[in-house]
Amino acid sequence: MGKNKPRSWTIILTSGAQSPLRQFKIKKKLFYMSFLFICTLFSTMFILSLFLSNQVNEMSIEQEELYIALSERKSEITQLKNEYSLLESEAMAVQQTIEEFKAFEERLSELELDVPQDVESGSGGIEHPVEDNVTSENTISSSLAKIREELPALIDQFDTTIESLLAYQEELKSIPTLMPTEKGRISSEFGERKDPFTAWTSFHSGIDIAAPLNTPIYATANGEVTLADWHGGYGNTIIIDHGNGYETLYAHLNYIDVEVGDNVKKGDHIGGMGTTGRSTGVHLHYEILRDGEHIDPYIYMTFHESQD
């Protein structure tokens, strides 16, 4: 008969020649299971570290894309400011030119009234050739006729410019540059922040404005109400479509004062501040979207303040 294989190993420990021996028996099965467990644990930790590393890389890429998008939006706002200032300057110049033309027309009328129709008899003074007087009168008449011919074209041009300015003014009414509340403080800014519920870093897609309960909330631009109802973690929510790709969202309201389909004007009262939904206290969560992408609302509110 063959010898039975040992099912355990014996480990002998000693600290010196005079010290007693210590023996430990380890079963092979237990050893192999422990070894397998340690290998599995290290493999799991390695796979998990690879997964976390990949997630961190993806978050870094997304963060970089968000920063690029934010920079582009800031450039657009800067361009918008410049265009508005340019048009405002042009409007002032046009108004000044119109006033000058009005004054000039009045002077022309006075000149026409001052021309005598009947010359009384009289004589004296320095004599000049008749041809000189005729030439002078013809030159003045020619200049006046030329001015009269050019005035209608200039007035038409001014009318076109004014119409463009009025159209641009209407377009500005549909851009959300108004502050959604008359009072309050910004308690949480746009961008990455520590989530108040989980303490994890997350992206905050708007700004939070803290103020007392039922503080009036106003539409920040002209538009049509597309949502006025409970909206998941946002609680009582209003969404307004302003056209040209702009939308605004007002969340955690205590009450809603508009209905879907309502057309609102910039500055209209639409609801009251509250703490409904996923909220830690009374505040307004306010978002601006352009073509479906979130934009920092503070940029637009700063633009409004600069125009005031």
C-alpha positions as CSV (number, residue, x, y, z in Angstrom):
1,M,0.0,0.0,0.0
2,G,1.2,3.5,-0.8
3,K,1.8,6.1,1.8
4,N,-0.9,8.6,2.5
5,K,0.0,12.1,1.5
6,P,0.2,14.5,4.5
7,R,-2.8,16.8,4.6
8,S,-1.0,19.5,6.6
9,W,2.3,21.2,7.0
10,T,4.1,21.6,10.3
11,I,6.0,24.8,11.0
12,I,8.6,24.7,13.8
13,L,9.8,28.0,15.5
14,T,12.6,28.5,18.0
15,S,14.3,31.6,19.3
16,G,17.5,29.9,20.5
17,A,19.3,26.7,21.5
18,Q,17.8,26.7,25.0
19,S,14.4,27.8,24.0
20,P,11.5,25.3,23.7
21,L,10.3,24.5,20.2
22,R,6.9,25.7,19.0
23,Q,5.1,23.8,16.4
24,F,2.2,25.0,14.2
25,K,0.2,22.9,11.8
26,I,-1.4,24.4,8.7
27,K,-3.8,22.4,6.7
28,K,-3.0,22.4,3.0
29,K,-6.6,23.0,2.1
30,L,-6.7,26.1,4.3
31,F,-3.4,27.4,2.9
32,Y,-4.6,27.0,-0.7
33,M,-8.0,28.7,0.1
34,S,-6.2,31.6,1.8
35,F,-3.8,31.9,-1.1
36,L,-6.7,31.9,-3.6
37,F,-8.6,34.5,-1.5
38,I,-5.5,36.8,-1.4
39,C,-5.0,36.5,-5.2
40,T,-8.7,37.2,-5.8
41,L,-8.6,40.2,-3.5
42,F,-5.5,41.7,-5.2
43,S,-7.0,41.0,-8.6
44,T,-10.3,42.8,-7.6
45,M,-8.3,45.7,-6.2
46,F,-6.3,46.0,-9.4
47,I,-9.4,45.9,-11.7
48,L,-11.1,48.4,-9.4
49,S,-8.1,50.8,-9.6
50,L,-8.1,50.5,-13.4
51,F,-11.9,51.3,-13.5
52,L,-11.5,54.3,-11.1
53,S,-8.5,55.6,-13.1
54,N,-10.6,55.4,-16.3
55,Q,-13.5,57.2,-14.6
56,V,-11.1,60.0,-13.4
57,N,-9.7,60.4,-16.9
58,E,-13.2,60.6,-18.4
59,M,-14.2,63.2,-15.8
60,S,-11.1,65.2,-16.6
61,I,-12.0,65.2,-20.3
62,E,-15.6,66.2,-19.5
63,Q,-14.4,69.0,-17.2
64,E,-12.0,70.3,-19.9
65,E,-14.9,70.3,-22.5
66,L,-17.1,72.2,-20.0
67,Y,-14.4,74.8,-19.5
68,I,-14.0,75.2,-23.3
69,A,-17.7,75.6,-23.7
70,L,-17.8,78.1,-20.9
71,S,-15.0,80.1,-22.5
72,E,-16.9,80.1,-25.8
73,R,-20.1,81.4,-24.1
74,K,-18.1,84.1,-22.4
75,S,-16.7,85.1,-25.8
76,E,-20.3,85.2,-27.2
77,I,-21.4,87.4,-24.3
78,T,-18.5,89.8,-24.9
79,Q,-19.3,90.0,-28.6
80,L,-23.0,90.6,-27.7
81,K,-21.9,93.5,-25.4
82,N,-19.7,95.0,-28.1
83,E,-22.5,94.7,-30.7
84,Y,-25.0,96.3,-28.3
85,S,-22.6,99.2,-27.5
86,L,-21.9,99.7,-31.2
87,L,-25.6,99.8,-32.1
88,E,-26.3,102.1,-29.1
89,S,-23.6,104.5,-30.4
90,E,-25.0,104.3,-33.9
91,A,-28.5,105.1,-32.6
92,M,-27.2,108.1,-30.7
93,A,-25.3,109.3,-33.8
94,V,-28.4,108.8,-36.0
95,Q,-30.6,110.8,-33.5
96,Q,-28.0,113.6,-33.5
97,T,-27.9,113.6,-37.3
98,I,-31.7,113.8,-37.5
99,E,-31.7,116.7,-35.1
100,E,-29.1,118.4,-37.2
101,F,-31.1,117.8,-40.4
102,K,-34.2,119.2,-38.7
103,A,-32.3,122.3,-37.7
104,F,-30.9,122.5,-41.2
105,E,-34.4,122.3,-42.8
106,E,-35.6,125.1,-40.5
107,R,-32.7,127.2,-41.7
108,L,-33.5,126.4,-45.3
109,S,-37.1,127.4,-44.7
110,E,-35.9,130.7,-43.2
111,L,-33.7,131.3,-46.2
112,E,-36.6,130.7,-48.6
113,L,-38.8,133.1,-46.6
114,D,-36.1,135.8,-46.6
115,V,-35.8,135.9,-50.3
116,P,-37.7,139.1,-51.4
117,Q,-40.4,138.6,-54.0
118,D,-40.7,142.3,-55.1
119,V,-37.8,144.7,-55.1
120,E,-38.6,148.3,-54.4
121,S,-37.2,151.1,-56.5
122,G,-33.8,152.5,-55.3
123,S,-30.3,153.1,-56.4
124,G,-26.8,153.4,-55.1
125,G,-24.0,151.2,-53.9
126,I,-21.1,149.6,-55.8
127,E,-21.9,148.5,-59.3
128,H,-21.2,144.8,-60.3
129,P,-21.7,143.1,-63.6
130,V,-25.1,141.4,-64.0
131,E,-23.5,138.1,-64.9
132,D,-21.8,137.8,-61.4
133,N,-25.2,138.0,-59.6
134,V,-26.8,135.5,-61.9
135,T,-24.0,133.0,-61.3
136,S,-24.1,133.4,-57.5
137,E,-27.9,132.9,-57.4
138,N,-27.6,129.8,-59.7
139,T,-25.0,128.3,-57.5
140,I,-27.1,128.7,-54.3
141,S,-30.2,127.3,-56.1
142,S,-28.2,124.3,-57.4
143,S,-26.8,123.6,-53.9
144,L,-30.3,123.8,-52.3
145,A,-31.7,121.5,-55.0
146,K,-29.0,119.0,-54.4
147,I,-29.6,119.0,-50.7
148,R,-33.4,118.5,-51.2
149,E,-32.6,115.5,-53.5
150,E,-30.3,113.8,-51.0
151,L,-32.5,114.4,-47.9
152,P,-35.2,111.7,-48.7
153,A,-32.5,109.0,-49.3
154,L,-30.8,109.9,-46.0
155,I,-34.1,109.9,-44.1
156,D,-34.9,106.4,-45.6
157,Q,-31.5,105.2,-44.5
158,F,-32.1,106.5,-41.0
159,D,-35.5,104.8,-40.9
160,T,-33.9,101.5,-41.9
161,T,-31.3,101.9,-39.2
162,I,-34.0,102.7,-36.6
163,E,-36.0,99.7,-37.6
164,S,-32.9,97.5,-37.2
165,L,-32.3,99.0,-33.7
166,L,-35.9,98.4,-32.7
167,A,-35.7,94.7,-33.9
168,Y,-32.5,94.3,-32.0
169,Q,-34.1,95.8,-28.9
170,E,-36.9,93.2,-29.2
171,E,-34.3,90.4,-29.6
172,L,-32.6,91.6,-26.4
173,K,-35.9,91.3,-24.5
174,S,-35.8,87.5,-25.3
175,I,-32.2,87.1,-23.9
176,P,-32.3,86.2,-20.1
177,T,-30.3,89.0,-18.7
178,L,-32.6,89.9,-15.8
179,M,-32.1,88.9,-12.2
180,P,-34.8,86.4,-11.3
181,T,-35.3,88.0,-7.8
182,E,-35.2,91.5,-6.5
183,K,-33.3,90.4,-3.4
184,G,-31.2,87.5,-2.2
185,R,-27.7,86.2,-2.2
186,I,-26.0,83.6,-4.4
187,S,-25.5,80.6,-2.1
188,S,-24.1,78.2,-4.7
189,E,-22.4,79.1,-8.0
190,F,-22.3,77.4,-11.4
191,G,-19.8,74.6,-12.0
192,E,-18.3,71.9,-9.8
193,R,-19.2,71.8,-6.1
194,K,-19.5,69.4,-3.2
195,D,-23.0,67.9,-3.3
196,P,-24.9,68.9,-0.1
197,F,-26.5,65.5,0.2
198,T,-23.6,63.1,-0.7
199,A,-20.5,65.3,-0.2
200,W,-19.3,64.0,-3.6
201,T,-17.9,66.5,-6.1
202,S,-20.6,67.0,-8.8
203,F,-21.5,69.5,-11.5
204,H,-24.0,72.2,-10.5
205,S,-25.8,73.2,-13.7
206,G,-27.1,76.6,-12.4
207,I,-26.9,79.0,-9.5
208,D,-28.7,79.0,-6.2
209,I,-30.2,82.2,-4.8
210,A,-31.2,82.2,-1.1
211,A,-33.9,84.5,0.2
212,P,-37.0,84.3,2.5
213,L,-39.9,82.0,1.7
214,N,-42.3,83.2,-1.1
215,T,-39.8,85.8,-2.3
216,P,-41.2,86.8,-5.8
217,I,-39.6,85.1,-8.8
218,Y,-39.6,86.9,-12.2
219,A,-39.2,85.8,-15.8
220,T,-35.7,86.9,-16.9
221,A,-36.8,87.3,-20.6
222,N,-39.8,87.2,-22.9
223,G,-41.0,83.7,-23.7
224,E,-43.5,80.9,-23.5
225,V,-44.0,78.7,-20.5
226,T,-43.3,75.1,-21.5
227,L,-43.4,73.5,-17.9
228,A,-45.2,74.6,-14.8
229,D,-45.4,71.5,-12.5
230,W,-43.6,69.2,-10.2
231,H,-40.3,68.1,-11.8
232,G,-38.6,65.3,-9.8
233,G,-35.8,66.5,-7.6
234,Y,-36.4,70.1,-8.8
235,G,-39.7,70.2,-7.0
236,N,-42.2,72.8,-8.3
237,T,-40.5,74.0,-11.5
238,I,-41.1,76.5,-14.3
239,I,-39.3,76.2,-17.7
240,I,-39.6,79.1,-20.2
241,D,-38.7,78.9,-23.9
242,H,-37.3,82.3,-25.0
243,G,-36.6,81.4,-28.7
244,N,-33.2,81.5,-30.4
245,G,-32.2,78.4,-28.4
246,Y,-32.6,80.0,-25.0
247,E,-34.4,78.4,-22.1
248,T,-34.6,79.2,-18.4
249,L,-35.5,76.9,-15.4
250,Y,-36.7,78.0,-12.0
251,A,-36.8,75.2,-9.4
252,H,-37.8,74.4,-5.8
253,L,-40.7,77.0,-5.9
254,N,-43.2,77.2,-3.1
255,Y,-45.9,78.1,-5.6
256,I,-46.4,78.6,-9.3
257,D,-48.2,81.6,-10.8
258,V,-48.2,80.7,-14.5
259,E,-49.5,77.8,-16.7
260,V,-48.1,76.0,-19.7
261,G,-48.7,78.0,-22.8
262,D,-48.6,81.4,-21.1
263,N,-46.6,84.1,-22.9
264,V,-44.6,86.1,-20.3
265,K,-42.6,89.3,-20.6
266,K,-39.3,90.1,-19.0
267,G,-39.9,91.0,-15.4
268,D,-43.3,89.3,-15.1
269,H,-44.1,87.6,-11.7
270,I,-44.2,83.8,-12.2
271,G,-43.9,82.2,-8.7
272,G,-42.5,82.3,-5.2
273,M,-39.3,81.0,-3.7
274,G,-39.5,77.7,-1.7
275,T,-37.8,74.5,-0.8
276,T,-39.7,71.8,-2.6
277,G,-38.0,68.7,-4.1
278,R,-34.4,67.8,-3.3
279,S,-33.5,70.9,-1.3
280,T,-31.7,71.7,2.0
281,G,-33.4,75.1,2.5
282,V,-35.4,78.0,1.0
283,H,-33.7,79.0,-2.3
284,L,-34.2,79.3,-6.0
285,H,-32.2,77.0,-8.3
286,Y,-31.9,79.0,-11.6
287,E,-30.6,77.6,-14.9
288,I,-29.9,79.1,-18.4
289,L,-29.7,76.7,-21.4
290,R,-28.6,77.7,-25.0
291,D,-29.2,75.0,-27.6
292,G,-29.6,72.4,-24.8
293,E,-26.3,73.3,-23.1
294,H,-26.0,74.8,-19.6
295,I,-24.5,78.3,-19.3
296,D,-23.4,80.2,-16.2
297,P,-26.3,82.5,-15.5
298,Y,-24.1,85.0,-13.6
299,I,-22.5,86.0,-17.0
300,Y,-25.9,87.1,-18.2
301,M,-26.9,88.9,-15.0
302,T,-23.6,90.7,-15.1
303,F,-24.3,91.8,-18.7
304,H,-27.7,93.2,-17.5
305,E,-26.0,95.1,-14.7
306,S,-23.4,96.6,-17.1
307,Q,-26.2,97.9,-19.3
308,D,-27.9,99.5,-16.2
